[in-house]
Amino acid sequence: MRVPRARGEGTRLALRERGLLRSDLEVGHEGELLLFPIADDVPAPEGLGDVVDAEFVRSASRGPQDYRDLLDWPASERTDLPRSFDVVGDIVLIRLPPEVEPRGPEIGAALLRFVPGARLVGQDRGVQGPERRRRVERLAGSGPWTTRHRENGLELEVDLEGAYFSPRLAREHARVASEVGPGDRVYDLCCGVGPFAVTIARDGRASQIVAVDANPVAVDRLRATLARRPFGARVEVVEERLEQFVVGRTPFERVVFNLPHEGIKYLPSVGNLVSRAGRLFFYEVAERGDRSGRAIALVEALGGSSRWRRVESRTVHPYSPTADLVAYTFERTDP
C-alpha cells in the first residue's frame, strides 16, 4: 500500500486495525512515499492508497507477529478467529463469531499481551438504540470503559460503553475537516463524542460549529475534550434530539450527518439545513452492489436531482461480509 508520508500514521493504524499490515516485513520508502507491506489473501480496502508490487526487507524477530500466535489452538480452530480488531486509547475491541465466543476470555488474554499498552479487552456486540450506545462485554483486563484516544494529532475523551465512537473513521474526520473553507458554518449532527467537530475546530477555518447529539454521555465527553483545548470555545454543543433540532434552523455551508443505519429517514429535514451550493457529508451502511443506484435513491430522498447532485461516494471500510460503510458527499444545487 503506497501512500504519501504525511498520511503514513493514519494508514498504518487503519491497516493494523483491519489485520492487513504485515509486521514480519519492514515499511519501505520511495522519497516522500511510504510502502506498507500488506497481506495478499485479503482484498485491500478502497481509498487508503495505491496497491503496488514492491520488495521488502524482513523484520528482525520481535516476538509474536499476530495475537493468534499466542493461542495454542489447533489449526482447524484458528480459522474462526478474526484477523482484525480495533484499538481505542488503551482499550481493545474485537467482534467474535459465535464459533469462538465461549473462548472469549482466552482471546482477550492473548490480545492484552499482544497490543502494547492495552489495559482492557472487550467484545464488541454492536451499537444499539437511539443514543447509539455500544454493547461491550469484558473479556480481559480491568478498569472503566472510558479512555483517551489519539488521532490526527488530537486527544479525544471516549466512553466506549456510553457513547458512539469509531477509530476507523480517523481519515474521514481529517478529510471532511480539510473541505471546510474559511468562514464556513458547520453542523455536526449525531456527533457522538465529536471527532468531526473537534478536528474542524482545531483547523480554525470555520466561522461557526454546532455539534448536536441526544446522548448525554456523548455530550459530556465532547465537552470534556473541548475544555482541554484552546479552540474549545469554537464549538457550540447542543444536547437535543435530531428531529427537534432541525426545526427552524438557519442553513449552513457544511453539514456532517453520521447516522449509518437509519439516517435516510431524516434526509429530507437534514437537507434543509444545507445552504445553496453547500455540501452534506452523509454516512450509511450499504449492501455491496449497485452503488450508483443507491446514490440516486439518496438524492431522491433529499429532494431530487433538481435540487441535489452527488459529488462522490467512497467505501470507508467493510462493515460485514456483504456490506460496507460508505461516505457520500452531496451538493445542493438549487438555482
Residue pairs with C-beta under 8 A, 6 or more apart in sequence:
1 11
1 15
1 20
1 35
1 36
1 38
1 44
1 48
1 49
1 50
1 51
2 30
2 33
2 34
2 35
2 36
2 49
2 50
2 51
2 52
2 54
3 11
3 33
3 34
3 36
3 48
3 49
3 50
4 32
4 33
4 34
5 32
5 33
5 34
7 49
7 171
8 34
10 151
10 152
10 170
10 171
10 174
11 34
11 36
11 48
11 49
12 21
12 27
12 36
13 87
13 151
13 167
13 170
14 45
14 48
14 168
14 170
14 171
14 317
15 21
15 36
15 38
15 48
16 87
17 84
17 85
17 86
17 87
17 167
17 168
18 42
18 45
18 83
18 84
18 317
18 318
19 39
19 42
19 82
19 83
19 84
19 85
20 38
20 39
20 42
20 44
20 45
20 83
20 84
21 36
21 37
21 38
21 39
22 37
22 38
22 39
22 65
23 59
23 62
23 65
23 66
24 37
24 58
24 59
24 65
25 37
25 56
25 57
25 58
25 59
26 37
26 56
26 57
26 58
26 59
27 34
27 35
27 36
27 37
28 34
28 35
28 37
28 54
28 55
28 56
28 57
29 35
35 52
35 54
35 56
36 49
37 54
37 56
38 44
38 51
39 83
42 83
44 51
45 315
45 317
45 318
46 314
46 315
47 171
47 314
47 315
47 316
48 171
64 70
64 114
66 114
67 85
67 107
67 110
67 111
67 113
67 114
67 115
68 78
68 81
68 110
70 110
70 113
70 114
71 78
71 81
71 106
71 107
71 110
73 81
77 100
80 97
80 99
80 100
81 100
81 107
82 94
82 95
82 96
82 97
85 92
85 93
85 94
85 111
85 115
86 92
86 93
86 94
86 124
86 166
86 167
86 168
87 93
87 115
87 118
87 167
88 147
88 149
88 158
88 160
88 165
88 167
89 147
89 148
89 149
89 150
89 158
90 117
90 118
90 119
90 120
90 147
91 118
91 119
91 120
91 121
91 122
91 145
91 147
91 160
92 111
92 112
92 115
92 118
92 120
92 121
92 122
93 121
93 122
93 123
93 124
93 136
93 160
94 107
94 108
94 111
94 121
94 122
94 123
94 124
94 139
95 123
95 124
95 125
96 104
96 107
96 123
100 107
101 123
104 123
104 137
104 139
105 139
105 140
107 121
107 139
108 121
108 122
108 123
108 138
108 139
108 140
108 141
109 121
109 139
109 140
111 118
111 121
111 139
111 140
112 118
112 120
112 121
112 140
112 141
118 141
119 141
119 142
119 143
119 147
120 138
120 140
120 141
120 142
120 143
120 145
121 138
121 139
121 140
121 141
122 136
122 137
122 138
122 139
122 145
122 160
123 136
123 137
123 139
124 134
124 135
124 136
125 134
125 135
125 136
125 137
126 134
126 135
127 133
127 134
127 135
127 164
128 134
128 135
130 214
130 241
131 163
131 214
131 215
131 217
131 218
132 163
132 164
132 190
132 192
132 215
132 218
133 161
133 162
133 163
133 164
133 215
133 217
134 160
134 161
134 164
136 145
136 160
136 161
145 159
145 160
145 161
145 162
146 157
146 158
146 159
146 160
146 221
147 158
147 160
148 155
148 156
148 157
148 158
149 155
149 156
149 158
149 165
149 167
150 156
151 167
151 170
151 173
151 195
152 170
152 173
152 174
152 199
153 202
154 195
154 198
154 199
154 202
155 225
155 228
156 165
156 193
156 194
156 195
156 198
156 221
156 225
157 193
157 221
157 222
157 224
157 225
158 165
158 193
158 221
159 193
159 217
159 218
159 221
162 215
162 217
162 218
162 221
163 192
163 193
163 213
163 215
163 217
163 218
163 221
164 190
164 192
164 193
164 215
164 218
165 192
165 193
165 195
168 316
168 317
168 325
169 195
169 258
169 316
170 195
171 316
172 283
172 316
172 327
173 195
173 196
173 199
174 199
176 196
176 199
176 200
176 254
176 256
176 281
177 196
177 199
177 200
177 202
177 203
178 203
179 254
179 279
179 281
180 186
180 200
180 203
180 205
180 206
180 254
181 205
181 253
182 205
182 207
183 205
183 206
183 207
184 205
184 206
184 207
184 252
184 253
184 254
185 206
185 207
185 208
185 209
185 210
185 252
185 253
185 254
186 197
186 200
186 206
186 208
186 209
186 210
186 252
186 253
186 254
186 255
186 256
187 210
187 212
187 249
187 252
187 254
187 255
187 256
187 273
188 194
188 196
188 197
188 200
188 209
188 210
188 211
188 212
188 256
189 212
189 242
189 245
189 255
189 256
189 257
189 258
189 259
189 270
189 273
190 212
190 213
190 242
190 257
190 258
190 259
190 263
191 197
191 211
191 212
191 213
191 218
191 222
191 256
191 258
192 213
192 215
192 218
192 222
192 258
193 218
193 221
193 222
193 225
194 211
194 213
194 218
194 221
194 222
194 225
194 226
194 235
194 237
196 211
196 256
196 258
197 209
197 211
197 222
197 235
198 222
198 225
198 226
198 229
198 235
200 206
200 209
201 209
201 226
201 229
201 231
201 232
201 234
201 235
202 229
202 231
204 231
204 234
206 234
206 254
208 236
208 252
209 234
209 235
209 236
210 235
210 236
210 238
210 252
211 222
211 235
211 236
211 237
211 238
212 238
212 239
212 240
212 242
212 245
213 219
213 222
213 238
213 239
214 239
214 240
214 241
214 242
216 239
219 237
219 239
222 235
222 237
223 237
225 232
226 232
226 233
226 235
226 237
238 245
242 259
242 266
242 270
243 266
243 269
246 266
246 269
246 270
246 272
246 273
249 272
249 273
251 272
251 273
251 274
251 275
251 276
251 278
252 273
252 274
252 275
252 278
253 274
253 275
253 277
253 278
253 279
254 278
254 279
254 281
255 270
255 273
255 274
255 278
255 279
255 280
255 281
256 281
257 263
257 266
257 270
257 280
257 281
257 282
257 283
258 282
258 283
259 266
259 283
260 283
260 284
260 285
260 325
261 285
263 270
263 282
263 283
263 284
264 284
264 297
264 298
264 301
267 282
267 298
267 301
267 302
268 301
268 302
268 303
270 280
271 280
271 302
271 303
271 307
271 308
271 332
274 280
274 330
274 332
275 332
276 332
276 333
276 334
277 331
277 332
277 333
278 331
278 332
279 311
279 329
279 330
279 331
279 332
280 302
280 328
280 329
280 330
280 331
280 332
281 327
281 328
281 329
282 298
282 327
282 328
282 329
282 330
283 316
283 325
283 326
283 327
283 328
284 294
284 298
284 325
284 326
284 328
285 319
285 320
285 323
285 324
285 325
285 326
286 294
286 323
286 324
286 325
286 326
287 322
287 323
288 322
288 323
288 324
291 313
291 326
294 326
295 310
295 313
295 328
298 310
298 328
298 330
299 305
299 308
299 309
299 310
299 330
302 308
302 330
306 333
307 332
307 333
307 334
308 330
308 331
308 332
308 333
309 330
309 331
309 333
310 328
310 329
310 330
311 329
311 330
311 331
312 328
312 329
313 326
313 327
313 328
313 329
314 326
314 327
315 324
315 325
315 326
315 327
316 324
316 325
316 326
316 327
317 324
317 325
318 324
318 325
319 325
